[in-house]
Amino acid sequence: MTRFKVIEIVDIDVIKLSPDWKVVEDGVEISGQTVKILGYTATRTEEFEVEYTMGKLKILLLNKSVLLANPVFMPDDENMQAKISCKVLLNDIDIANYFPEYRPKSLHLI
């Protein structure tokens, strides 16, 4: 698997990588630098939440080597910052595990 260096934290769930990633979809190669992190949903409602999430991502990922897994193509929208969403693995651990507060809560039958 190709390792990528995180060169920028773009948003609370978007990172920029080097080298560019490449994925083939229906015989067409798509490539890019930005990736939306899959596995958690951070909120933008409070400034402190944005600062917290961006700060945590910088500490965890900036200038670190990561792996990408399970890419999903994003809808073609010029407002999107990334063409794919995927799991981001740091030392073989899904980065979403570092954000339990933003992961979906599991339901328990009673």
Biopython code that builds the backbone (N, CA, C, O; Angstrom):
import numpy as np
from Bio.PDB.StructureBuilder import StructureBuilder

atoms = [
    (1, "MET", "N", (0.841, -1.193, 0.000)),
    (1, "MET", "CA", (0.000, 0.000, 0.000)),
    (1, "MET", "C", (0.879, 1.247, 0.000)),
    (1, "MET", "O", (1.955, 1.276, 0.596)),
    (2, "THR", "N", (0.393, 2.255, -0.676)),
    (2, "THR", "CA", (1.112, 3.520, -0.742)),
    (2, "THR", "C", (0.889, 4.330, 0.528)),
    (2, "THR", "O", (-0.235, 4.448, 1.016)),
    (3, "ARG", "N", (1.955, 4.875, 1.045)),
    (3, "ARG", "CA", (1.868, 5.780, 2.190)),
    (3, "ARG", "C", (1.853, 7.207, 1.669)),
    (3, "ARG", "O", (2.471, 7.522, 0.652)),
    (4, "PHE", "N", (1.134, 8.065, 2.386)),
    (4, "PHE", "CA", (1.008, 9.465, 2.008)),
    (4, "PHE", "C", (1.406, 10.334, 3.190)),
    (4, "PHE", "O", (1.135, 9.995, 4.342)),
    (5, "LYS", "N", (2.048, 11.450, 2.900)),
    (5, "LYS", "CA", (2.394, 12.409, 3.949)),
    (5, "LYS", "C", (1.289, 13.462, 4.016)),
    (5, "LYS", "O", (0.893, 14.021, 2.993)),
    (6, "VAL", "N", (0.799, 13.727, 5.215)),
    (6, "VAL", "CA", (-0.212, 14.767, 5.404)),
    (6, "VAL", "C", (0.521, 16.107, 5.413)),
    (6, "VAL", "O", (1.327, 16.379, 6.303)),
    (7, "ILE", "N", (0.231, 16.943, 4.407)),
    (7, "ILE", "CA", (0.952, 18.214, 4.278)),
    (7, "ILE", "C", (0.122, 19.416, 4.729)),
    (7, "ILE", "O", (0.651, 20.514, 4.903)),
    (8, "GLU", "N", (-1.191, 19.197, 4.916)),
    (8, "GLU", "CA", (-2.037, 20.303, 5.383)),
    (8, "GLU", "C", (-3.336, 19.758, 5.957)),
    (8, "GLU", "O", (-3.897, 18.787, 5.449)),
    (9, "ILE", "N", (-3.805, 20.398, 7.024)),
    (9, "ILE", "CA", (-5.144, 20.134, 7.534)),
    (9, "ILE", "C", (-6.015, 21.228, 6.927)),
    (9, "ILE", "O", (-5.903, 22.394, 7.306)),
    (10, "VAL", "N", (-6.876, 20.861, 5.996)),
    (10, "VAL", "CA", (-7.671, 21.825, 5.235)),
    (10, "VAL", "C", (-8.910, 22.255, 6.014)),
    (10, "VAL", "O", (-9.264, 23.433, 6.042)),
    (11, "ASP", "N", (-9.561, 21.284, 6.641)),
    (11, "ASP", "CA", (-10.813, 21.537, 7.353)),
    (11, "ASP", "C", (-10.938, 20.498, 8.465)),
    (11, "ASP", "O", (-10.029, 19.693, 8.669)),
    (12, "ILE", "N", (-12.048, 20.515, 9.176)),
    (12, "ILE", "CA", (-12.213, 19.600, 10.313)),
    (12, "ILE", "C", (-12.300, 18.134, 9.908)),
    (12, "ILE", "O", (-12.210, 17.248, 10.758)),
    (13, "ASP", "N", (-12.476, 17.873, 8.614)),
    (13, "ASP", "CA", (-12.515, 16.489, 8.143)),
    (13, "ASP", "C", (-11.882, 16.323, 6.762)),
    (13, "ASP", "O", (-12.172, 15.356, 6.058)),
    (14, "VAL", "N", (-11.014, 17.268, 6.370)),
    (14, "VAL", "CA", (-10.361, 17.218, 5.062)),
    (14, "VAL", "C", (-8.861, 17.457, 5.249)),
    (14, "VAL", "O", (-8.446, 18.391, 5.935)),
    (15, "ILE", "N", (-8.054, 16.585, 4.617)),
    (15, "ILE", "CA", (-6.602, 16.728, 4.671)),
    (15, "ILE", "C", (-6.025, 16.757, 3.263)),
    (15, "ILE", "O", (-6.630, 16.250, 2.318)),
    (16, "LYS", "N", (-4.844, 17.357, 3.136)),
    (16, "LYS", "CA", (-4.126, 17.392, 1.860)),
    (16, "LYS", "C", (-2.903, 16.499, 1.991)),
    (16, "LYS", "O", (-2.188, 16.542, 2.993)),
    (17, "LEU", "N", (-2.668, 15.675, 0.945)),
    (17, "LEU", "CA", (-1.630, 14.653, 0.974)),
    (17, "LEU", "C", (-0.584, 14.853, -0.117)),
    (17, "LEU", "O", (-0.817, 15.540, -1.111)),
    (18, "SER", "N", (0.561, 14.242, 0.095)),
    (18, "SER", "CA", (1.604, 14.153, -0.917)),
    (18, "SER", "C", (2.189, 12.747, -0.828)),
    (18, "SER", "O", (2.484, 12.289, 0.276)),
    (19, "PRO", "N", (2.366, 12.049, -1.940)),
    (19, "PRO", "CA", (2.021, 12.423, -3.308)),
    (19, "PRO", "C", (0.512, 12.347, -3.536)),
    (19, "PRO", "O", (-0.241, 11.948, -2.648)),
    (20, "ASP", "N", (0.084, 12.736, -4.736)),
    (20, "ASP", "CA", (-1.336, 12.644, -5.091)),
    (20, "ASP", "C", (-1.801, 11.188, -5.012)),
    (20, "ASP", "O", (-1.047, 10.275, -5.348)),
    (21, "TRP", "N", (-3.038, 10.973, -4.570)),
    (21, "TRP", "CA", (-3.643, 9.646, -4.611)),
    (21, "TRP", "C", (-4.225, 9.429, -6.003)),
    (21, "TRP", "O", (-4.538, 10.389, -6.708)),
    (22, "LYS", "N", (-4.369, 8.172, -6.396)),
    (22, "LYS", "CA", (-4.976, 7.816, -7.688)),
    (22, "LYS", "C", (-5.924, 6.648, -7.469)),
    (22, "LYS", "O", (-5.582, 5.681, -6.788)),
    (23, "VAL", "N", (-7.117, 6.742, -8.047)),
    (23, "VAL", "CA", (-8.124, 5.693, -7.948)),
    (23, "VAL", "C", (-8.725, 5.510, -9.333)),
    (23, "VAL", "O", (-8.880, 6.478, -10.078)),
    (24, "VAL", "N", (-9.064, 4.273, -9.681)),
    (24, "VAL", "CA", (-9.710, 3.992, -10.962)),
    (24, "VAL", "C", (-11.174, 3.673, -10.710)),
    (24, "VAL", "O", (-11.494, 2.794, -9.909)),
    (25, "GLU", "N", (-12.069, 4.389, -11.398)),
    (25, "GLU", "CA", (-13.514, 4.188, -11.289)),
    (25, "GLU", "C", (-14.059, 3.981, -12.694)),
    (25, "GLU", "O", (-13.957, 4.877, -13.532)),
    (26, "ASP", "N", (-14.639, 2.812, -12.965)),
    (26, "ASP", "CA", (-15.186, 2.491, -14.288)),
    (26, "ASP", "C", (-14.179, 2.751, -15.399)),
    (26, "ASP", "O", (-14.530, 3.283, -16.452)),
    (27, "GLY", "N", (-12.928, 2.375, -15.162)),
    (27, "GLY", "CA", (-11.883, 2.513, -16.167)),
    (27, "GLY", "C", (-11.302, 3.907, -16.295)),
    (27, "GLY", "O", (-10.427, 4.136, -17.130)),
    (28, "VAL", "N", (-11.770, 4.841, -15.483)),
    (28, "VAL", "CA", (-11.272, 6.222, -15.539)),
    (28, "VAL", "C", (-10.442, 6.488, -14.295)),
    (28, "VAL", "O", (-10.893, 6.268, -13.171)),
    (29, "GLU", "N", (-9.206, 6.969, -14.514)),
    (29, "GLU", "CA", (-8.345, 7.290, -13.377)),
    (29, "GLU", "C", (-8.661, 8.679, -12.846)),
    (29, "GLU", "O", (-8.721, 9.648, -13.603)),
    (30, "ILE", "N", (-8.860, 8.763, -11.552)),
    (30, "ILE", "CA", (-9.123, 10.029, -10.874)),
    (30, "ILE", "C", (-8.010, 10.210, -9.853)),
    (30, "ILE", "O", (-7.616, 9.257, -9.182)),
    (31, "SER", "N", (-7.504, 11.431, -9.737)),
    (31, "SER", "CA", (-6.429, 11.672, -8.773)),
    (31, "SER", "C", (-6.659, 13.011, -8.081)),
    (31, "SER", "O", (-7.455, 13.831, -8.538)),
    (32, "GLY", "N", (-5.961, 13.216, -6.991)),
    (32, "GLY", "CA", (-6.077, 14.473, -6.267)),
    (32, "GLY", "C", (-5.191, 14.482, -5.045)),
    (32, "GLY", "O", (-4.517, 13.497, -4.742)),
    (33, "GLN", "N", (-5.198, 15.592, -4.349)),
    (33, "GLN", "CA", (-4.400, 15.730, -3.130)),
    (33, "GLN", "C", (-5.254, 15.693, -1.873)),
    (33, "GLN", "O", (-4.771, 15.291, -0.815)),
    (34, "THR", "N", (-6.515, 16.105, -1.969)),
    (34, "THR", "CA", (-7.342, 16.213, -0.771)),
    (34, "THR", "C", (-8.225, 14.988, -0.573)),
    (34, "THR", "O", (-8.667, 14.355, -1.531)),
    (35, "VAL", "N", (-8.470, 14.673, 0.695)),
    (35, "VAL", "CA", (-9.277, 13.519, 1.085)),
    (35, "VAL", "C", (-10.175, 13.939, 2.234)),
    (35, "VAL", "O", (-9.727, 14.598, 3.173)),
    (36, "LYS", "N", (-11.451, 13.554, 2.160)),
    (36, "LYS", "CA", (-12.362, 13.743, 3.286)),
    (36, "LYS", "C", (-12.232, 12.512, 4.173)),
    (36, "LYS", "O", (-12.339, 11.384, 3.693)),
    (37, "ILE", "N", (-12.002, 12.724, 5.455)),
    (37, "ILE", "CA", (-11.822, 11.614, 6.394)),
    (37, "ILE", "C", (-13.175, 10.970, 6.680)),
    (37, "ILE", "O", (-14.128, 11.645, 7.070)),
    (38, "LEU", "N", (-13.244, 9.667, 6.483)),
    (38, "LEU", "CA", (-14.463, 8.891, 6.699)),
    (38, "LEU", "C", (-14.452, 8.302, 8.106)),
    (38, "LEU", "O", (-13.405, 7.872, 8.589)),
    (39, "GLY", "N", (-15.605, 8.281, 8.765)),
    (39, "GLY", "CA", (-15.702, 7.587, 10.048)),
    (39, "GLY", "C", (-16.148, 8.435, 11.210)),
    (39, "GLY", "O", (-16.475, 7.903, 12.271)),
    (40, "TYR", "N", (-16.171, 9.740, 11.038)),
    (40, "TYR", "CA", (-16.697, 10.612, 12.091)),
    (40, "TYR", "C", (-17.326, 11.832, 11.441)),
    (40, "TYR", "O", (-17.007, 12.176, 10.303)),
    (41, "THR", "N", (-18.216, 12.479, 12.169)),
    (41, "THR", "CA", (-18.891, 13.671, 11.681)),
    (41, "THR", "C", (-18.701, 14.777, 12.699)),
    (41, "THR", "O", (-19.411, 14.850, 13.701)),
    (42, "ALA", "N", (-17.736, 15.632, 12.428)),
    (42, "ALA", "CA", (-17.480, 16.760, 13.319)),
    (42, "ALA", "C", (-18.467, 17.879, 13.000)),
    (42, "ALA", "O", (-18.938, 18.003, 11.869)),
    (43, "THR", "N", (-18.769, 18.686, 14.003)),
    (43, "THR", "CA", (-19.719, 19.773, 13.800)),
    (43, "THR", "C", (-19.007, 21.112, 13.673)),
    (43, "THR", "O", (-17.900, 21.304, 14.175)),
    (44, "ARG", "N", (-19.668, 22.018, 12.997)),
    (44, "ARG", "CA", (-19.129, 23.361, 12.809)),
    (44, "ARG", "C", (-19.982, 24.397, 13.542)),
    (44, "ARG", "O", (-19.906, 25.589, 13.246)),
    (45, "THR", "N", (-20.791, 23.943, 14.496)),
    (45, "THR", "CA", (-21.739, 24.851, 15.139)),
    (45, "THR", "C", (-21.081, 25.799, 16.128)),
    (45, "THR", "O", (-21.538, 26.929, 16.304)),
    (46, "GLU", "N", (-20.018, 25.351, 16.772)),
    (46, "GLU", "CA", (-19.348, 26.181, 17.768)),
    (46, "GLU", "C", (-17.887, 26.381, 17.369)),
    (46, "GLU", "O", (-17.220, 25.440, 16.940)),
    (47, "GLU", "N", (-17.403, 27.596, 17.512)),
    (47, "GLU", "CA", (-16.019, 27.916, 17.153)),
    (47, "GLU", "C", (-15.025, 27.036, 17.910)),
    (47, "GLU", "O", (-14.039, 26.578, 17.334)),
    (48, "PHE", "N", (-15.282, 26.796, 19.207)),
    (48, "PHE", "CA", (-14.341, 25.991, 19.986)),
    (48, "PHE", "C", (-14.260, 24.559, 19.466)),
    (48, "PHE", "O", (-13.206, 23.930, 19.565)),
    (49, "GLU", "N", (-15.372, 24.022, 18.905)),
    (49, "GLU", "CA", (-15.352, 22.666, 18.343)),
    (49, "GLU", "C", (-14.467, 22.612, 17.104)),
    (49, "GLU", "O", (-13.711, 21.660, 16.913)),
    (50, "VAL", "N", (-14.566, 23.630, 16.270)),
    (50, "VAL", "CA", (-13.739, 23.699, 15.069)),
    (50, "VAL", "C", (-12.264, 23.791, 15.469)),
    (50, "VAL", "O", (-11.429, 23.060, 14.935)),
    (51, "GLU", "N", (-11.945, 24.681, 16.401)),
    (51, "GLU", "CA", (-10.570, 24.838, 16.863)),
    (51, "GLU", "C", (-10.048, 23.550, 17.497)),
    (51, "GLU", "O", (-8.906, 23.154, 17.262)),
    (52, "TYR", "N", (-10.889, 22.901, 18.302)),
    (52, "TYR", "CA", (-10.511, 21.643, 18.947)),
    (52, "TYR", "C", (-10.180, 20.574, 17.907)),
    (52, "TYR", "O", (-9.135, 19.927, 17.983)),
    (53, "THR", "N", (-11.074, 20.394, 16.937)),
    (53, "THR", "CA", (-10.892, 19.351, 15.928)),
    (53, "THR", "C", (-9.683, 19.642, 15.047)),
    (53, "THR", "O", (-8.879, 18.749, 14.779)),
    (54, "MET", "N", (-9.551, 20.881, 14.599)),
    (54, "MET", "CA", (-8.397, 21.246, 13.758)),
    (54, "MET", "C", (-7.096, 21.055, 14.540)),
    (54, "MET", "O", (-6.123, 20.527, 14.001)),
    (55, "GLY", "N", (-7.073, 21.474, 15.788)),
    (55, "GLY", "CA", (-5.876, 21.320, 16.605)),
    (55, "GLY", "C", (-5.507, 19.862, 16.817)),
    (55, "GLY", "O", (-4.334, 19.498, 16.741)),
    (56, "LYS", "N", (-6.495, 19.033, 17.080)),
    (56, "LYS", "CA", (-6.254, 17.605, 17.303)),
    (56, "LYS", "C", (-5.735, 16.947, 16.025)),
    (56, "LYS", "O", (-4.812, 16.135, 16.074)),
    (57, "LEU", "N", (-6.332, 17.299, 14.877)),
    (57, "LEU", "CA", (-5.854, 16.745, 13.608)),
    (57, "LEU", "C", (-4.416, 17.172, 13.324)),
    (57, "LEU", "O", (-3.616, 16.369, 12.845)),
    (58, "LYS", "N", (-4.082, 18.429, 13.615)),
    (58, "LYS", "CA", (-2.707, 18.893, 13.390)),
    (58, "LYS", "C", (-1.724, 18.104, 14.243)),
    (58, "LYS", "O", (-0.673, 17.688, 13.755)),
    (59, "ILE", "N", (-2.056, 17.897, 15.504)),
    (59, "ILE", "CA", (-1.168, 17.139, 16.391)),
    (59, "ILE", "C", (-1.024, 15.696, 15.908)),
    (59, "ILE", "O", (0.082, 15.157, 15.870)),
    (60, "LEU", "N", (-2.137, 15.078, 15.542)),
    (60, "LEU", "CA", (-2.120, 13.670, 15.144)),
    (60, "LEU", "C", (-1.515, 13.429, 13.765)),
    (60, "LEU", "O", (-0.763, 12.473, 13.577)),
    (61, "LEU", "N", (-1.839, 14.297, 12.789)),
    (61, "LEU", "CA", (-1.566, 13.954, 11.397)),
    (61, "LEU", "C", (-0.546, 14.811, 10.652)),
    (61, "LEU", "O", (0.121, 14.310, 9.746)),
    (62, "LEU", "N", (-0.407, 16.070, 11.001)),
    (62, "LEU", "CA", (0.425, 16.956, 10.193)),
    (62, "LEU", "C", (1.864, 16.436, 10.106)),
    (62, "LEU", "O", (2.509, 16.162, 11.118)),
    (63, "ASN", "N", (2.341, 16.309, 8.871)),
    (63, "ASN", "CA", (3.690, 15.805, 8.547)),
    (63, "ASN", "C", (3.898, 14.346, 8.923)),
    (63, "ASN", "O", (5.034, 13.884, 9.031)),
    (64, "LYS", "N", (2.796, 13.616, 9.123)),
    (64, "LYS", "CA", (2.882, 12.183, 9.435)),
    (64, "LYS", "C", (2.553, 11.370, 8.180)),
    (64, "LYS", "O", (1.958, 11.877, 7.229)),
    (65, "SER", "N", (2.951, 10.111, 8.204)),
    (65, "SER", "CA", (2.701, 9.181, 7.114)),
    (65, "SER", "C", (1.429, 8.386, 7.416)),
    (65, "SER", "O", (1.289, 7.818, 8.499)),
    (66, "VAL", "N", (0.504, 8.348, 6.452)),
    (66, "VAL", "CA", (-0.770, 7.652, 6.642)),
    (66, "VAL", "C", (-1.052, 6.718, 5.468)),
    (66, "VAL", "O", (-0.462, 6.836, 4.394)),
    (67, "LEU", "N", (-1.963, 5.796, 5.707)),
    (67, "LEU", "CA", (-2.509, 4.923, 4.664)),
    (67, "LEU", "C", (-3.965, 5.300, 4.437)),
    (67, "LEU", "O", (-4.630, 5.803, 5.343)),
    (68, "LEU", "N", (-4.459, 5.056, 3.230)),
    (68, "LEU", "CA", (-5.864, 5.293, 2.902)),
    (68, "LEU", "C", (-6.542, 3.951, 2.655)),
    (68, "LEU", "O", (-5.934, 3.041, 2.090)),
    (69, "ALA", "N", (-7.803, 3.824, 3.076)),
    (69, "ALA", "CA", (-8.547, 2.580, 2.882)),
    (69, "ALA", "C", (-10.002, 2.885, 2.551)),
    (69, "ALA", "O", (-10.546, 3.905, 2.975)),
    (70, "ASN", "N", (-10.624, 1.994, 1.792)),
    (70, "ASN", "CA", (-12.041, 2.065, 1.455)),
    (70, "ASN", "C", (-12.462, 3.401, 0.826)),
    (70, "ASN", "O", (-13.365, 4.057, 1.345)),
    (71, "PRO", "N", (-11.829, 3.815, -0.273)),
    (71, "PRO", "CA", (-12.221, 5.090, -0.887)),
    (71, "PRO", "C", (-13.649, 5.053, -1.434)),
    (71, "PRO", "O", (-14.088, 4.058, -2.012)),
    (72, "VAL", "N", (-14.350, 6.148, -1.238)),
    (72, "VAL", "CA", (-15.709, 6.329, -1.758)),
    (72, "VAL", "C", (-15.706, 7.639, -2.538)),
    (72, "VAL", "O", (-15.282, 8.671, -2.019)),
    (73, "PHE", "N", (-16.178, 7.600, -3.780)),
    (73, "PHE", "CA", (-16.214, 8.819, -4.584)),
    (73, "PHE", "C", (-17.275, 9.773, -4.069)),
    (73, "PHE", "O", (-18.386, 9.364, -3.732)),
    (74, "MET", "N", (-16.924, 11.038, -4.013)),
    (74, "MET", "CA", (-17.840, 12.081, -3.574)),
    (74, "MET", "C", (-18.628, 12.564, -4.790)),
    (74, "MET", "O", (-18.133, 12.485, -5.915)),
    (75, "PRO", "N", (-19.837, 13.058, -4.581)),
    (75, "PRO", "CA", (-20.603, 13.613, -5.700)),
    (75, "PRO", "C", (-19.813, 14.743, -6.347)),
    (75, "PRO", "O", (-19.099, 15.483, -5.670)),
    (76, "ASP", "N", (-19.946, 14.867, -7.647)),
    (76, "ASP", "CA", (-19.218, 15.915, -8.376)),
    (76, "ASP", "C", (-19.859, 17.266, -8.074)),
    (76, "ASP", "O", (-20.893, 17.620, -8.641)),
    (77, "ASP", "N", (-19.230, 18.006, -7.176)),
    (77, "ASP", "CA", (-19.756, 19.291, -6.731)),
    (77, "ASP", "C", (-18.581, 20.244, -6.609)),
    (77, "ASP", "O", (-17.617, 19.953, -5.901)),
    (78, "GLU", "N", (-18.649, 21.370, -7.286)),
    (78, "GLU", "CA", (-17.518, 22.298, -7.269)),
    (78, "GLU", "C", (-17.238, 22.867, -5.883)),
    (78, "GLU", "O", (-16.146, 23.385, -5.645)),
    (79, "ASN", "N", (-18.201, 22.784, -4.961)),
    (79, "ASN", "CA", (-17.993, 23.278, -3.605)),
    (79, "ASN", "C", (-17.294, 22.260, -2.706)),
    (79, "ASN", "O", (-16.872, 22.598, -1.599)),
    (80, "MET", "N", (-17.169, 21.021, -3.172)),
    (80, "MET", "CA", (-16.527, 19.982, -2.370)),
    (80, "MET", "C", (-15.014, 20.212, -2.358)),
    (80, "MET", "O", (-14.425, 20.579, -3.375)),
    (81, "GLN", "N", (-14.401, 19.992, -1.208)),
    (81, "GLN", "CA", (-12.953, 20.160, -1.083)),
    (81, "GLN", "C", (-12.192, 18.889, -1.446)),
    (81, "GLN", "O", (-10.971, 18.922, -1.601)),
    (82, "ALA", "N", (-12.899, 17.774, -1.583)),
    (82, "ALA", "CA", (-12.244, 16.503, -1.881)),
    (82, "ALA", "C", (-13.092, 15.698, -2.854)),
    (82, "ALA", "O", (-14.318, 15.807, -2.863)),
    (83, "LYS", "N", (-12.426, 14.886, -3.677)),
    (83, "LYS", "CA", (-13.131, 14.021, -4.626)),
    (83, "LYS", "C", (-13.456, 12.659, -4.032)),
    (83, "LYS", "O", (-14.369, 11.972, -4.492)),
    (84, "ILE", "N", (-12.695, 12.270, -2.995)),
    (84, "ILE", "CA", (-12.962, 10.987, -2.346)),
    (84, "ILE", "C", (-13.039, 11.156, -0.832)),
    (84, "ILE", "O", (-12.481, 12.081, -0.242)),
    (85, "SER", "N", (-13.758, 10.216, -0.243)),
    (85, "SER", "CA", (-13.824, 10.087, 1.201)),
    (85, "SER", "C", (-13.282, 8.700, 1.511)),
    (85, "SER", "O", (-13.619, 7.739, 0.820)),
    (86, "CYS", "N", (-12.451, 8.582, 2.537)),
    (86, "CYS", "CA", (-11.912, 7.265, 2.868)),
    (86, "CYS", "C", (-11.439, 7.223, 4.311)),
    (86, "CYS", "O", (-11.300, 8.251, 4.974)),
    (87, "LYS", "N", (-11.197, 6.005, 4.780)),
    (87, "LYS", "CA", (-10.603, 5.834, 6.095)),
    (87, "LYS", "C", (-9.149, 6.276, 6.005)),
    (87, "LYS", "O", (-8.467, 6.001, 5.017)),
    (88, "VAL", "N", (-8.685, 6.955, 7.030)),
    (88, "VAL", "CA", (-7.297, 7.384, 7.109)),
    (88, "VAL", "C", (-6.673, 6.637, 8.284)),
    (88, "VAL", "O", (-7.150, 6.732, 9.415)),
    (89, "LEU", "N", (-5.608, 5.896, 8.007)),
    (89, "LEU", "CA", (-4.974, 5.063, 9.018)),
    (89, "LEU", "C", (-3.626, 5.641, 9.426)),
    (89, "LEU", "O", (-2.750, 5.852, 8.587)),
    (90, "LEU", "N", (-3.472, 5.891, 10.710)),
    (90, "LEU", "CA", (-2.213, 6.351, 11.296)),
    (90, "LEU", "C", (-1.683, 5.212, 12.142)),
    (90, "LEU", "O", (-2.328, 4.800, 13.106)),
    (91, "ASN", "N", (-0.507, 4.695, 11.789)),
    (91, "ASN", "CA", (0.043, 3.521, 12.489)),
    (91, "ASN", "C", (-0.971, 2.373, 12.522)),
    (91, "ASN", "O", (-1.126, 1.690, 13.534)),
    (92, "ASP", "N", (-1.652, 2.179, 11.399)),
    (92, "ASP", "CA", (-2.655, 1.117, 11.220)),
    (92, "ASP", "C", (-3.892, 1.280, 12.095)),
    (92, "ASP", "O", (-4.651, 0.326, 12.265)),
    (93, "ILE", "N", (-4.110, 2.462, 12.650)),
    (93, "ILE", "CA", (-5.302, 2.741, 13.463)),
    (93, "ILE", "C", (-6.149, 3.778, 12.737)),
    (93, "ILE", "O", (-5.648, 4.824, 12.326)),
    (94, "ASP", "N", (-7.424, 3.481, 12.584)),
    (94, "ASP", "CA", (-8.366, 4.397, 11.939)),
    (94, "ASP", "C", (-8.404, 5.710, 12.724)),
    (94, "ASP", "O", (-8.698, 5.708, 13.919)),
    (95, "ILE", "N", (-8.112, 6.811, 12.072)),
    (95, "ILE", "CA", (-8.059, 8.115, 12.736)),
    (95, "ILE", "C", (-9.398, 8.468, 13.394)),
    (95, "ILE", "O", (-9.427, 9.218, 14.370)),
    (96, "ALA", "N", (-10.495, 7.937, 12.869)),
    (96, "ALA", "CA", (-11.813, 8.194, 13.464)),
    (96, "ALA", "C", (-11.880, 7.693, 14.906)),
    (96, "ALA", "O", (-12.673, 8.202, 15.697)),
    (97, "ASN", "N", (-11.057, 6.701, 15.257)),
    (97, "ASN", "CA", (-11.031, 6.199, 16.631)),
    (97, "ASN", "C", (-10.552, 7.255, 17.621)),
    (97, "ASN", "O", (-10.828, 7.154, 18.816)),
    (98, "TYR", "N", (-9.841, 8.262, 17.137)),
    (98, "TYR", "CA", (-9.357, 9.340, 17.996)),
    (98, "TYR", "C", (-10.438, 10.407, 18.234)),
    (98, "TYR", "O", (-10.224, 11.359, 18.985)),
    (99, "PHE", "N", (-11.591, 10.240, 17.590)),
    (99, "PHE", "CA", (-12.688, 11.195, 17.724)),
    (99, "PHE", "C", (-13.981, 10.483, 18.139)),
    (99, "PHE", "O", (-14.978, 10.559, 17.420)),
    (100, "PRO", "N", (-13.982, 9.797, 19.280)),
    (100, "PRO", "CA", (-15.191, 9.061, 19.692)),
    (100, "PRO", "C", (-16.384, 9.988, 19.911)),
    (100, "PRO", "O", (-17.532, 9.566, 19.772)),
    (101, "GLU", "N", (-16.117, 11.246, 20.252)),
    (101, "GLU", "CA", (-17.199, 12.193, 20.487)),
    (101, "GLU", "C", (-17.959, 12.551, 19.206)),
    (101, "GLU", "O", (-19.063, 13.090, 19.275)),
    (102, "TYR", "N", (-17.376, 12.255, 18.039)),
    (102, "TYR", "CA", (-18.017, 12.567, 16.759)),
    (102, "TYR", "C", (-18.471, 11.324, 16.005)),
    (102, "TYR", "O", (-18.937, 11.426, 14.870)),
    (103, "ARG", "N", (-18.340, 10.157, 16.620)),
    (103, "ARG", "CA", (-18.768, 8.921, 15.964)),
    (103, "ARG", "C", (-20.228, 8.664, 16.293)),
    (103, "ARG", "O", (-20.709, 9.056, 17.356)),
    (104, "PRO", "N", (-20.938, 7.999, 15.375)),
    (104, "PRO", "CA", (-22.350, 7.694, 15.647)),
    (104, "PRO", "C", (-22.482, 6.833, 16.896)),
    (104, "PRO", "O", (-21.688, 5.920, 17.121)),
    (105, "LYS", "N", (-23.466, 7.126, 17.681)),
    (105, "LYS", "CA", (-23.742, 6.346, 18.878)),
    (105, "LYS", "C", (-24.431, 5.052, 18.462)),
    (105, "LYS", "O", (-25.291, 5.057, 17.581)),
    (106, "SER", "N", (-24.057, 3.951, 19.092)),
    (106, "SER", "CA", (-24.736, 2.693, 18.771)),
    (106, "SER", "C", (-26.029, 2.587, 19.555)),
    (106, "SER", "O", (-26.151, 3.073, 20.679)),
    (107, "LEU", "N", (-26.966, 1.947, 18.933)),
    (107, "LEU", "CA", (-28.261, 1.757, 19.571)),
    (107, "LEU", "C", (-28.263, 0.430, 20.319)),
    (107, "LEU", "O", (-27.699, -0.558, 19.848)),
    (108, "HIS", "N", (-28.886, 0.412, 21.459)),
    (108, "HIS", "CA", (-28.989, -0.815, 22.252)),
    (108, "HIS", "C", (-30.470, -1.117, 22.488)),
    (108, "HIS", "O", (-31.231, -0.269, 22.953)),
    (109, "LEU", "N", (-30.848, -2.338, 22.156)),
    (109, "LEU", "CA", (-32.215, -2.766, 22.410)),
    (109, "LEU", "C", (-32.392, -3.036, 23.895)),
    (109, "LEU", "O", (-31.493, -3.563, 24.550)),
    (110, "ILE", "N", (-33.556, -2.674, 24.423)),
    (110, "ILE", "CA", (-33.826, -2.950, 25.827)),
    (110, "ILE", "C", (-35.062, -3.827, 25.965)),
    (110, "ILE", "O", (-35.454, -4.171, 27.081)),
]
sb = StructureBuilder()
sb.init_structure("model")
sb.init_model(0)
sb.init_chain("A")
sb.init_seg("    ")
for serial, (resi, resn, name, xyz) in enumerate(atoms, 1):
    if name == "N":
        sb.init_residue(resn, " ", resi, " ")
    sb.init_atom(name, np.array(xyz, "f"), 0.0, 1.0, " ", f" {name:<3s}", serial, name[0])
structure = sb.get_structure()
